[in-house]
Amino acid sequence: MSRAGCQYPLRTLRGTLRVTIYQAEEYLRPSPHEREAELLGIQPGHPLQEIARLAMSIDRKPVEWRVSRCLTTDHRYVCIID
């Protein structure tokens, strides 16, 4: 399975940045906003998924907040924290 959508590997957080992810919360919802459709070059109403992620360090401090949007017609979302 590819991690092509991952902005950085977890080892970067652990090694270079010296941050260990203790907990991550992800929230998924349909994202049919017209402006997003325009920016992505798709028709309004086309299946678009929004993924919001909040990752916390061992001492429960937020270390990552990310909002991603992806087309879901040909892909599925998988989250593996290893």
BAFI-598180 format. One record per atom (N, C-alpha, C): residue in three letters; atom name; x, z, y. Coordinates in Angstrom, 2 decimals, padded with zeros to 5 digits, always signed. Layout:
N
<site res="ala" atom="CA" u="X" w="Z" v="Y"/>
...
% end
This chain:
82
<site res="met" atom="N" u="+000.84" w="+000.00" v="-001.18"/>
<site res="met" atom="CA" u="+000.00" w="+000.00" v="+000.00"/>
<site res="met" atom="C" u="+000.88" w="+000.00" v="+001.24"/>
<site res="ser" atom="N" u="+000.57" w="-000.81" v="+002.18"/>
<site res="ser" atom="CA" u="+001.37" w="-000.98" v="+003.39"/>
<site res="ser" atom="C" u="+001.01" w="+000.06" v="+004.45"/>
<site res="arg" atom="N" u="+002.00" w="+000.44" v="+005.23"/>
<site res="arg" atom="CA" u="+001.77" w="+001.31" v="+006.37"/>
<site res="arg" atom="C" u="+001.99" w="+000.53" v="+007.65"/>
<site res="ala" atom="N" u="+001.59" w="-000.73" v="+007.65"/>
<site res="ala" atom="CA" u="+001.84" w="-001.62" v="+008.79"/>
<site res="ala" atom="C" u="+001.23" w="-001.09" v="+010.07"/>
<site res="gly" atom="N" u="+000.11" w="-000.38" v="+009.99"/>
<site res="gly" atom="CA" u="-000.54" w="+000.13" v="+011.19"/>
<site res="gly" atom="C" u="+000.03" w="+001.43" v="+011.70"/>
<site res="cys" atom="N" u="+000.94" w="+002.03" v="+010.95"/>
<site res="cys" atom="CA" u="+001.51" w="+003.32" v="+011.33"/>
<site res="cys" atom="C" u="+002.50" w="+003.13" v="+012.48"/>
<site res="gln" atom="N" u="+002.34" w="+003.88" v="+013.54"/>
<site res="gln" atom="CA" u="+003.21" w="+003.73" v="+014.70"/>
<site res="gln" atom="C" u="+004.61" w="+004.25" v="+014.43"/>
<site res="tyr" atom="N" u="+004.75" w="+005.24" v="+013.58"/>
<site res="tyr" atom="CA" u="+006.05" w="+005.78" v="+013.23"/>
<site res="tyr" atom="C" u="+005.88" w="+006.53" v="+011.92"/>
<site res="pro" atom="N" u="+006.91" w="+006.56" v="+011.10"/>
<site res="pro" atom="CA" u="+006.79" w="+007.29" v="+009.84"/>
<site res="pro" atom="C" u="+006.83" w="+008.80" v="+010.07"/>
<site res="leu" atom="N" u="+006.21" w="+009.55" v="+009.17"/>
<site res="leu" atom="CA" u="+006.20" w="+011.00" v="+009.30"/>
<site res="leu" atom="C" u="+007.60" w="+011.58" v="+009.28"/>
<site res="arg" atom="N" u="+008.54" w="+010.93" v="+008.58"/>
<site res="arg" atom="CA" u="+009.90" w="+011.46" v="+008.55"/>
<site res="arg" atom="C" u="+010.51" w="+011.49" v="+009.96"/>
<site res="thr" atom="N" u="+010.05" w="+010.61" v="+010.86"/>
<site res="thr" atom="CA" u="+010.53" w="+010.63" v="+012.24"/>
<site res="thr" atom="C" u="+010.07" w="+011.92" v="+012.92"/>
<site res="leu" atom="N" u="+008.82" w="+012.28" v="+012.69"/>
<site res="leu" atom="CA" u="+008.33" w="+013.54" v="+013.26"/>
<site res="leu" atom="C" u="+009.10" w="+014.73" v="+012.71"/>
<site res="arg" atom="N" u="+009.38" w="+014.71" v="+011.41"/>
<site res="arg" atom="CA" u="+010.07" w="+015.84" v="+010.78"/>
<site res="arg" atom="C" u="+011.55" w="+015.85" v="+011.11"/>
<site res="gly" atom="N" u="+012.21" w="+014.67" v="+011.09"/>
<site res="gly" atom="CA" u="+013.66" w="+014.61" v="+011.27"/>
<site res="gly" atom="C" u="+014.08" w="+014.54" v="+012.72"/>
<site res="thr" atom="N" u="+013.85" w="+013.41" v="+013.34"/>
<site res="thr" atom="CA" u="+014.32" w="+013.17" v="+014.71"/>
<site res="thr" atom="C" u="+013.66" w="+014.09" v="+015.72"/>
<site res="leu" atom="N" u="+012.35" w="+014.22" v="+015.64"/>
<site res="leu" atom="CA" u="+011.62" w="+015.02" v="+016.64"/>
<site res="leu" atom="C" u="+011.49" w="+016.48" v="+016.23"/>
<site res="arg" atom="N" u="+011.85" w="+016.81" v="+014.99"/>
<site res="arg" atom="CA" u="+011.79" w="+018.18" v="+014.47"/>
<site res="arg" atom="C" u="+010.39" w="+018.79" v="+014.58"/>
<site res="val" atom="N" u="+009.40" w="+018.00" v="+014.25"/>
<site res="val" atom="CA" u="+008.01" w="+018.45" v="+014.26"/>
<site res="val" atom="C" u="+007.44" w="+018.24" v="+012.87"/>
<site res="thr" atom="N" u="+006.84" w="+019.26" v="+012.33"/>
<site res="thr" atom="CA" u="+006.17" w="+019.15" v="+011.04"/>
<site res="thr" atom="C" u="+004.67" w="+019.20" v="+011.26"/>
<site res="ile" atom="N" u="+003.97" w="+018.21" v="+010.75"/>
<site res="ile" atom="CA" u="+002.52" w="+018.18" v="+010.87"/>
<site res="ile" atom="C" u="+001.93" w="+019.18" v="+009.88"/>
<site res="tyr" atom="N" u="+001.18" w="+020.12" v="+010.39"/>
<site res="tyr" atom="CA" u="+000.52" w="+021.12" v="+009.56"/>
<site res="tyr" atom="C" u="-000.89" w="+020.66" v="+009.20"/>
<site res="gln" atom="N" u="-001.56" w="+020.09" v="+010.17"/>
<site res="gln" atom="CA" u="-002.96" w="+019.71" v="+009.98"/>
<site res="gln" atom="C" u="-003.25" w="+018.51" v="+010.85"/>
<site res="ala" atom="N" u="-004.11" w="+017.63" v="+010.35"/>
<site res="ala" atom="CA" u="-004.55" w="+016.48" v="+011.14"/>
<site res="ala" atom="C" u="-006.05" w="+016.34" v="+010.96"/>
<site res="glu" atom="N" u="-006.72" w="+016.07" v="+012.04"/>
<site res="glu" atom="CA" u="-008.16" w="+015.82" v="+012.01"/>
<site res="glu" atom="C" u="-008.38" w="+014.39" v="+012.47"/>
<site res="glu" atom="N" u="-009.19" w="+013.66" v="+011.73"/>
<site res="glu" atom="CA" u="-009.51" w="+012.29" v="+012.12"/>
<site res="glu" atom="C" u="-011.01" w="+012.13" v="+012.18"/>
<site res="tyr" atom="N" u="-011.44" w="+011.45" v="+013.20"/>
<site res="tyr" atom="CA" u="-012.86" w="+011.22" v="+013.42"/>
<site res="tyr" atom="C" u="-013.08" w="+009.72" v="+013.50"/>
<site res="leu" atom="N" u="-013.98" w="+009.21" v="+012.67"/>
<site res="leu" atom="CA" u="-014.28" w="+007.79" v="+012.65"/>
<site res="leu" atom="C" u="-015.69" w="+007.56" v="+013.17"/>
<site res="arg" atom="N" u="-015.83" w="+006.48" v="+013.93"/>
<site res="arg" atom="CA" u="-017.17" w="+006.10" v="+014.41"/>
<site res="arg" atom="C" u="-017.18" w="+004.61" v="+014.71"/>
<site res="pro" atom="N" u="-018.34" w="+004.00" v="+014.62"/>
<site res="pro" atom="CA" u="-018.43" w="+002.60" v="+015.04"/>
<site res="pro" atom="C" u="-018.13" w="+002.50" v="+016.53"/>
<site res="ser" atom="N" u="-017.51" w="+001.43" v="+016.91"/>
<site res="ser" atom="CA" u="-017.11" w="+001.28" v="+018.31"/>
<site res="ser" atom="C" u="-017.54" w="-000.10" v="+018.82"/>
<site res="pro" atom="N" u="-018.79" w="-000.25" v="+019.21"/>
<site res="pro" atom="CA" u="-019.30" w="-001.57" v="+019.58"/>
<site res="pro" atom="C" u="-019.23" w="-001.89" v="+021.08"/>
<site res="his" atom="N" u="-018.28" w="-001.32" v="+021.79"/>
<site res="his" atom="CA" u="-018.24" w="-001.50" v="+023.24"/>
<site res="his" atom="C" u="-017.96" w="-002.95" v="+023.61"/>
<site res="glu" atom="N" u="-018.69" w="-003.46" v="+024.56"/>
<site res="glu" atom="CA" u="-018.54" w="-004.86" v="+024.97"/>
<site res="glu" atom="C" u="-017.15" w="-005.15" v="+025.53"/>
<site res="arg" atom="N" u="-016.59" w="-004.24" v="+026.30"/>
<site res="arg" atom="CA" u="-015.26" w="-004.46" v="+026.88"/>
<site res="arg" atom="C" u="-014.20" w="-004.59" v="+025.78"/>
<site res="glu" atom="N" u="-014.29" w="-003.74" v="+024.76"/>
<site res="glu" atom="CA" u="-013.35" w="-003.81" v="+023.65"/>
<site res="glu" atom="C" u="-013.48" w="-005.14" v="+022.92"/>
<site res="ala" atom="N" u="-014.70" w="-005.58" v="+022.70"/>
<site res="ala" atom="CA" u="-014.94" w="-006.87" v="+022.04"/>
<site res="ala" atom="C" u="-014.29" w="-007.99" v="+022.85"/>
<site res="glu" atom="N" u="-014.44" w="-007.94" v="+024.16"/>
<site res="glu" atom="CA" u="-013.84" w="-008.95" v="+025.03"/>
<site res="glu" atom="C" u="-012.32" w="-008.94" v="+024.92"/>
<site res="leu" atom="N" u="-011.71" w="-007.75" v="+024.96"/>
<site res="leu" atom="CA" u="-010.26" w="-007.64" v="+024.87"/>
<site res="leu" atom="C" u="-009.71" w="-008.13" v="+023.53"/>
<site res="leu" atom="N" u="-010.47" w="-007.89" v="+022.47"/>
<site res="leu" atom="CA" u="-010.03" w="-008.28" v="+021.13"/>
<site res="leu" atom="C" u="-010.42" w="-009.71" v="+020.77"/>
<site res="gly" atom="N" u="-011.19" w="-010.35" v="+021.64"/>
<site res="gly" atom="CA" u="-011.60" w="-011.72" v="+021.38"/>
<site res="gly" atom="C" u="-012.62" w="-011.86" v="+020.27"/>
<site res="ile" atom="N" u="-013.50" w="-010.87" v="+020.15"/>
<site res="ile" atom="CA" u="-014.55" w="-010.92" v="+019.13"/>
<site res="ile" atom="C" u="-015.91" w="-010.84" v="+019.80"/>
<site res="gln" atom="N" u="-016.93" w="-011.17" v="+019.07"/>
<site res="gln" atom="CA" u="-018.29" w="-011.11" v="+019.60"/>
<site res="gln" atom="C" u="-018.76" w="-009.66" v="+019.69"/>
<site res="pro" atom="N" u="-019.50" w="-009.29" v="+020.74"/>
<site res="pro" atom="CA" u="-020.10" w="-007.96" v="+020.79"/>
<site res="pro" atom="C" u="-020.96" w="-007.74" v="+019.55"/>
<site res="gly" atom="N" u="-020.88" w="-006.56" v="+018.97"/>
<site res="gly" atom="CA" u="-021.63" w="-006.25" v="+017.77"/>
<site res="gly" atom="C" u="-020.84" w="-006.50" v="+016.49"/>
<site res="his" atom="N" u="-019.66" w="-007.13" v="+016.60"/>
<site res="his" atom="CA" u="-018.81" w="-007.35" v="+015.44"/>
<site res="his" atom="C" u="-018.33" w="-005.99" v="+014.93"/>
<site res="pro" atom="N" u="-018.25" w="-005.78" v="+013.62"/>
<site res="pro" atom="CA" u="-017.84" w="-004.46" v="+013.10"/>
<site res="pro" atom="C" u="-016.47" w="-004.04" v="+013.63"/>
<site res="leu" atom="N" u="-016.45" w="-002.96" v="+014.36"/>
<site res="leu" atom="CA" u="-015.24" w="-002.42" v="+014.95"/>
<site res="leu" atom="C" u="-015.26" w="-000.91" v="+014.73"/>
<site res="gln" atom="N" u="-014.18" w="-000.35" v="+014.22"/>
<site res="gln" atom="CA" u="-014.12" w="+001.08" v="+013.92"/>
<site res="gln" atom="C" u="-013.16" w="+001.77" v="+014.87"/>
<site res="glu" atom="N" u="-013.57" w="+002.92" v="+015.39"/>
<site res="glu" atom="CA" u="-012.69" w="+003.74" v="+016.22"/>
<site res="glu" atom="C" u="-012.23" w="+004.92" v="+015.38"/>
<site res="ile" atom="N" u="-010.91" w="+005.17" v="+015.41"/>
<site res="ile" atom="CA" u="-010.33" w="+006.29" v="+014.67"/>
<site res="ile" atom="C" u="-009.60" w="+007.17" v="+015.68"/>
<site res="ala" atom="N" u="-010.08" w="+008.38" v="+015.85"/>
<site res="ala" atom="CA" u="-009.43" w="+009.34" v="+016.74"/>
<site res="ala" atom="C" u="-008.72" w="+010.37" v="+015.87"/>
<site res="arg" atom="N" u="-007.47" w="+010.65" v="+016.18"/>
<site res="arg" atom="CA" u="-006.66" w="+011.56" v="+015.36"/>
<site res="arg" atom="C" u="-006.02" w="+012.62" v="+016.24"/>
<site res="leu" atom="N" u="-006.14" w="+013.86" v="+015.81"/>
<site res="leu" atom="CA" u="-005.46" w="+014.98" v="+016.44"/>
<site res="leu" atom="C" u="-004.61" w="+015.65" v="+015.38"/>
<site res="ala" atom="N" u="-003.29" w="+015.67" v="+015.58"/>
<site res="ala" atom="CA" u="-002.38" w="+016.29" v="+014.63"/>
<site res="ala" atom="C" u="-001.80" w="+017.55" v="+015.26"/>
<site res="met" atom="N" u="-001.70" w="+018.58" v="+014.44"/>
<site res="met" atom="CA" u="-001.21" w="+019.88" v="+014.90"/>
<site res="met" atom="C" u="+000.08" w="+020.24" v="+014.17"/>
<site res="ser" atom="N" u="+000.97" w="+020.93" v="+014.87"/>
<site res="ser" atom="CA" u="+002.22" w="+021.40" v="+014.27"/>
<site res="ser" atom="C" u="+001.95" w="+022.69" v="+013.49"/>
<site res="ile" atom="N" u="+002.98" w="+023.19" v="+012.85"/>
<site res="ile" atom="CA" u="+002.84" w="+024.43" v="+012.06"/>
<site res="ile" atom="C" u="+002.36" w="+025.58" v="+012.93"/>
<site res="asp" atom="N" u="+002.79" w="+025.62" v="+014.18"/>
<site res="asp" atom="CA" u="+002.34" w="+026.70" v="+015.08"/>
<site res="asp" atom="C" u="+001.05" w="+026.34" v="+015.81"/>
<site res="arg" atom="N" u="+000.33" w="+025.36" v="+015.25"/>
<site res="arg" atom="CA" u="-001.00" w="+024.96" v="+015.70"/>
<site res="arg" atom="C" u="-001.03" w="+024.38" v="+017.12"/>
<site res="lys" atom="N" u="+000.05" w="+023.79" v="+017.55"/>
<site res="lys" atom="CA" u="+000.08" w="+023.09" v="+018.84"/>
<site res="lys" atom="C" u="-000.19" w="+021.62" v="+018.60"/>
<site res="pro" atom="N" u="-000.99" w="+021.00" v="+019.46"/>
<site res="pro" atom="CA" u="-001.23" w="+019.57" v="+019.30"/>
<site res="pro" atom="C" u="+000.05" w="+018.78" v="+019.54"/>
<site res="val" atom="N" u="+000.39" w="+017.89" v="+018.61"/>
<site res="val" atom="CA" u="+001.60" w="+017.08" v="+018.74"/>
<site res="val" atom="C" u="+001.28" w="+015.59" v="+018.78"/>
<site res="glu" atom="N" u="+000.04" w="+015.23" v="+018.48"/>
<site res="glu" atom="CA" u="-000.33" w="+013.82" v="+018.53"/>
<site res="glu" atom="C" u="-001.82" w="+013.70" v="+018.81"/>
<site res="trp" atom="N" u="-002.15" w="+012.82" v="+019.73"/>
<site res="trp" atom="CA" u="-003.55" w="+012.42" v="+019.96"/>
<site res="trp" atom="C" u="-003.52" w="+010.90" v="+020.01"/>
<site res="arg" atom="N" u="-004.26" w="+010.28" v="+019.11"/>
<site res="arg" atom="CA" u="-004.23" w="+008.83" v="+019.02"/>
<site res="arg" atom="C" u="-005.65" w="+008.32" v="+018.83"/>
<site res="val" atom="N" u="-005.98" w="+007.26" v="+019.51"/>
<site res="val" atom="CA" u="-007.25" w="+006.57" v="+019.31"/>
<site res="val" atom="C" u="-006.90" w="+005.12" v="+018.97"/>
<site res="ser" atom="N" u="-007.35" w="+004.70" v="+017.80"/>
<site res="ser" atom="CA" u="-007.11" w="+003.33" v="+017.34"/>
<site res="ser" atom="C" u="-008.45" w="+002.65" v="+017.14"/>
<site res="arg" atom="N" u="-008.44" w="+001.35" v="+017.26"/>
<site res="arg" atom="CA" u="-009.64" w="+000.56" v="+016.96"/>
<site res="arg" atom="C" u="-009.23" w="-000.56" v="+016.04"/>
<site res="cys" atom="N" u="-010.04" w="-000.81" v="+015.03"/>
<site res="cys" atom="CA" u="-009.68" w="-001.85" v="+014.08"/>
<site res="cys" atom="C" u="-010.93" w="-002.60" v="+013.61"/>
<site res="leu" atom="N" u="-010.71" w="-003.86" v="+013.27"/>
<site res="leu" atom="CA" u="-011.78" w="-004.66" v="+012.71"/>
<site res="leu" atom="C" u="-011.93" w="-004.27" v="+011.24"/>
<site res="thr" atom="N" u="-013.15" w="-004.12" v="+010.79"/>
<site res="thr" atom="CA" u="-013.37" w="-003.63" v="+009.43"/>
<site res="thr" atom="C" u="-013.94" w="-004.69" v="+008.50"/>
<site res="thr" atom="N" u="-013.94" w="-005.94" v="+008.93"/>
<site res="thr" atom="CA" u="-014.50" w="-006.98" v="+008.08"/>
<site res="thr" atom="C" u="-013.63" w="-007.26" v="+006.86"/>
<site res="asp" atom="N" u="-012.32" w="-007.25" v="+007.01"/>
<site res="asp" atom="CA" u="-011.42" w="-007.59" v="+005.91"/>
<site res="asp" atom="C" u="-010.48" w="-006.45" v="+005.52"/>
<site res="his" atom="N" u="-010.65" w="-005.28" v="+006.11"/>
<site res="his" atom="CA" u="-009.71" w="-004.18" v="+005.86"/>
<site res="his" atom="C" u="-010.48" w="-002.90" v="+005.57"/>
<site res="arg" atom="N" u="-009.78" w="-001.97" v="+005.00"/>
<site res="arg" atom="CA" u="-010.35" w="-000.63" v="+004.83"/>
<site res="arg" atom="C" u="-009.37" w="+000.38" v="+005.41"/>
<site res="tyr" atom="N" u="-009.87" w="+001.53" v="+005.75"/>
<site res="tyr" atom="CA" u="-009.05" w="+002.56" v="+006.36"/>
<site res="tyr" atom="C" u="-008.62" w="+003.55" v="+005.26"/>
<site res="val" atom="N" u="-007.32" w="+003.81" v="+005.20"/>
<site res="val" atom="CA" u="-006.77" w="+004.79" v="+004.26"/>
<site res="val" atom="C" u="-005.82" w="+005.67" v="+005.03"/>
<site res="cys" atom="N" u="-005.91" w="+006.97" v="+004.84"/>
<site res="cys" atom="CA" u="-005.00" w="+007.90" v="+005.50"/>
<site res="cys" atom="C" u="-004.30" w="+008.70" v="+004.42"/>
<site res="ile" atom="N" u="-002.98" w="+008.59" v="+004.37"/>
<site res="ile" atom="CA" u="-002.18" w="+009.35" v="+003.41"/>
<site res="ile" atom="C" u="-001.16" w="+010.14" v="+004.20"/>
<site res="ile" atom="N" u="-001.20" w="+011.45" v="+004.11"/>
<site res="ile" atom="CA" u="-000.20" w="+012.29" v="+004.75"/>
<site res="ile" atom="C" u="+000.66" w="+012.83" v="+003.61"/>
<site res="asp" atom="N" u="+001.89" w="+012.39" v="+003.59"/>
<site res="asp" atom="CA" u="+002.76" w="+012.66" v="+002.46"/>
<site res="asp" atom="C" u="+004.00" w="+013.42" v="+002.91"/>
% end
